[in-house]
Amino acid sequence: MQGKIVKGIAGFYYIHVAESGVYECKAKGAFRREKIRPLVGDNVEIEILEEREKTGNIIRVFTRSNELIRPAVANIDQVLLVFAVVKPNPHYNLLDRFLVMMEDKLLPVILCFNKTDIATDAQIEEIRAIYGPCGYPTVFTSVQEEENIGRIREMLKGKTTAIAGPSGVGKSSIINLLQPEAQMETGEISHKIERGRHTTRHSELFPIDEDSYIMDTPGFSSLFVNDFEKEDLKHYFPEFIEFEGTCRFHGCDHIHEPGCSVKAAVDTGKIHPVRYRNYVEMYEELKNKRRY
C-alpha cells in the first residue's frame, strides 16, 4: 500500500493513503542502517500490521524530487507565501528573504496577501507596485469574506504546496478553508498524537483532495540568507534578469559600479526601490557573512 507521510514525531510516521485514511507507522531498522530518514512529504510504501487500528511499517521510501533542510521536508512542488496587507503590515525585507530562499531552492512561489477586507485600495496598490514587476503569481485574499480562496484552491490542485509566512497573517485560517472535508482524516492524526506521546509542533501535511496537499511549515520562520555567495544573489531577483549583460562592466553586482543598468532601472521606476534596498542589504550581509 502506498501513501504520503503527513506528519512525523518521535519515530512515529503518519501516512495518508488516498481513500483509506491515516496509518500510524514505524520505519524499519533497515532505514537506520542505510542512514535514510523518512521526511514529511515522502511518498512511501507501507505494510499493514493492524487494519482496524490502522498501524503499520514503512518498508520503502520512494525517490525524492527535492529535499529541504530547514524545515526537513521532501517533495515540495511549490510554496504559498502568505503575508497580510495590514495588521500586521507586510515586512518587505522578510518577504524578500523568503523569496530569495525559495529561488535558491528552485521552488515556484505563489504570493498571497490576506486581509483585503480591512485594507485600503492604496495599501493594496502599494503591494502591486512593488511585486508586480517580479513576475510571481499574486493573489489578494480575505479569509473573512472567502475572497479568492477558490482561486487559491485551483492553484494548489494536484500539487504538494508548503504554506509559509509570519505569524498573524491568516495561514491557519486559509488552511482551514482549503481542507474542511479533510478534518476527519487530520482528526485521526490528532487523536493518535493526543494519546500522550507527542505534542511538539512540527511540519504537517494536510490533504486538500485526493492528489493535493498543503504543508504547514513552522520551520520557515527562521531565515538566514548566507547559504550562497554574494555574487549569486542578483540571480534570485527575477526583475533584474532583463538587465543582465547590459551593464557597463561584465559581472556587475549592481551595487557601486558605474553604468549599472539595474540601478538605472530603479531610477526610472522599472524596479521598485524597496526591492533594490532589500537586495543591497542582503548583499552586504553576504559580503560580511553575518547572520540576519
N, C-alpha and C positions, 0 to 999 in steps of 0.2 A: 504494500500500500504506500502511495506517495503523498507527500504533503509539504507544507512550508512551516518552518519554525517561526512562531509569532511572539514567543517570549522564552527567555532562558534565565533561570535563577538557581544558584546554589546546586548546580549539577542536574537540575530537572529542566526538561525542554518541553514546551507546549506546542504541539504540531497541529495545525489546521489542515484537515482533509476535506476537500470540497464534498458537500452533501453528506458527510459523515460526522462532522463535529471536530472537537479538540481532544487530542490524546496527550496524556502526561507520560513522557518517556525519559529514559536514561540513555546515555551514549555508551556503546560497548567499549570494553577495555582496549580494543584494537586501535581506537582513535587516539587514546592517550599514548600508546606505544609509538604510533606514527606521528605524534605531535600535531594532530588535527583537532582544532577546537571548533565545534559547531557554533554558528553565529545566527542571531536573529536575521531572518531573511533567507537563510539557506533553504534550498529545495532538497528534501531528504526522502529516503525510503525507510519505512519502519516495519517491524514485525509486531503483531498484536499479542500481548500476554493475556489480557482480560478485556473482552469486548464490553461487558456490562460496566466495568469500572473505567473503561477507556484508558488503559495503560499499555505501554509497550517499550520497545527498544529501538533506537536509531541504528540501522545497520549499514547505511550508506549516505554520504554527503555528496551531492552532485556538483560538478564543476561550477565555480562561481564566475559571473560576468564581471564583478568588481567587488572590492572589499575596502571598507573604511576602518581606520584605527580609532578615531575619535568622532563619534562613538563606534564601537565594534559591531558593525553590521555588514551585511552582504547583499548583493543582487539588487541594488537600488537602480531604478530606471530614471528617476527624476526627483527634483526637490521642489516642494511647495513652500516658498519663503513668505511667511506672514508677518506683516507689521501693521500697526494701526495708523490711520490717518491722523487721529487725535486720541488723547487720553490712553496711552502716552503718545506724545508727538514722536514721529519717526526719528530715530538716531541714525542719521545718514552714514556716519562713519562706521558704525556697527553693521549697518545693512551692506555697505560696500565690502566689508571684511567677509561677510557671509558669501557674497557673490564671488570674490576672489578665491575663497576656499573651494567653492563649487567648480569654478573654472579650472582650478588646479587639478581637481579630481575628474574633470571631463564630464561632469554631471549637468544635464539640462536643468534650467531653473524656470519656474513659473512664479512671478511676483504677485502677491496678493496683499492688497491694502484694505483692511477691515474698518468697520465703524463709520461708514459713509453717512449713516443716519444722523450722526451728531457732528458731522464735518460741514464746513462751508465749501462753496464752489471754488473759492480762491485757494483753500488748502489742498483740494484735490488737484487743481490745475498746477500748483507748485510741484507736486509729485510727478505729474505727467511731463512737465518741462524738464525735470532732472533725469528721469529714467526712460522717457520716450525714445531718445536717440540711442539708447543702449541695445535695443532690439529684443529684450526679453518679453515673452508673453506676459501681459499685465492685466489683472482683474481687480476691480474695486467691488467690495462686498459689504453687506450688512447682515450679521447673524440675526439681529433683532427682526429685520424685515425679510430675511431669507433672500436678499438680493444677490443674484448671480451664483447662488450655491449650486443650482443645476448646471451652470456653465463649468464650474469647478469639477463637478462630478464627471462631466463628459471628458474633461482634460485629463482625468485620472484613470479613465476606463482602460482596462487591460494592462495596467502598469502597477509596479510597486513604487510608491511615492513616499519619500520622507518629508514630514512637515517640520519646519524649523522656524525659529524666531524667538524674540524675547518674551518674557512673561507679561501677562496682562493684555495681550493683543487679540485674544479670542481663539487661540489654536484649539483648545479642548472643545469649545462650543462648535467650531467648524467640524471637528471630527464627529461630534455627537449628531450633527445634522446630516453628515455624509453616510453614517452607518447605523441608523436606528434599527434596521432589520437584522443587524448582526449582534444586537445587545445580548441575545440569548447565548450565542456562542462565546462572546467575550465574558459573559457571566459565568460560564463553565470554568474559565481560567481563574476568574476572581474567587470562585467558590473553592477551588483546589488550593489556591495560594493562601486563602484565609484560614486554612486548617492549622496554621501555626508555624509553618516552615519559613515562609519568605514574605517580607513586607517591603524590601528596598525597591525604589522606583528605578526601572531600567528601560531601555528601548523596548518598544512593544509594537507589534503589527496588528492592525485591525482590518478584518476583511470587509470591503465595501460591497462586493458581489463575488461571484464565483472566481473571477480571474483578476480582481483589482484589490490592492491592499494599500492602506495608509499607515505609515510608521511614525509614532511619536518618539522623538529623539532628544531627550534631555541633555545628552552629551554635547549637542551643538551649541550650548550656551557658553562653552569655553573656547575662545577663538584666539589663536596665535598665528600671525602671518609671518612666520620665519622659517618655513619648511622648504624654501626655494631661494634662488639668488635674486638680487635686486634687478638684474638685467632681464629677468623673466616677467616681472610684474606688469610691464606695459602690454604684454600679450593677453592679460586677463581683464583688460578693459575693452570690450568689443567696439566701442565707438572710436577707439584710436586706430583701428585696423585700416580704415580707408586712407589714413595719412601716412601709414608706414612706408618708408622708402622715399618719401618726398621731402624729408628734412635736408638741410644743407650738409649735415655730417652723417655718414653711414654709421648705423648702430646708435643713433641718438636715443638717449633715455628720457628726453622731454622734460628735463629739469632746468639746467643752467645754460644749455647750448644755444648759441645764436642761430637764427634761421630755422627755428623749430616749427614745423607745420602744426603739431598738436597745440603748442602754446598759441599760435596764430588762430587756430580753430576755437580756442577758449575765448580769445579776444573778440571774435566775430559772432560768438553765441552758438557755434555748431557743436561744441562740447560744453556742458554745463560746468560753471566754476566750482560747484560743490563737489562734483565727481573729481575734478582735477585736483582740488585741495586735498581730498582724501588719498588720491594717488600719491601726491608728493609726501604726505605724512607717512604712508606705508613704505614708500621708497626709502625715506630717511631711517625708518625703523630697521629695514632690512640691511641698509648700509651699516648701521651700528650693531646689527644682530642683537637687539634687545627685545624683550617680551612686552607685548601690549598690556 
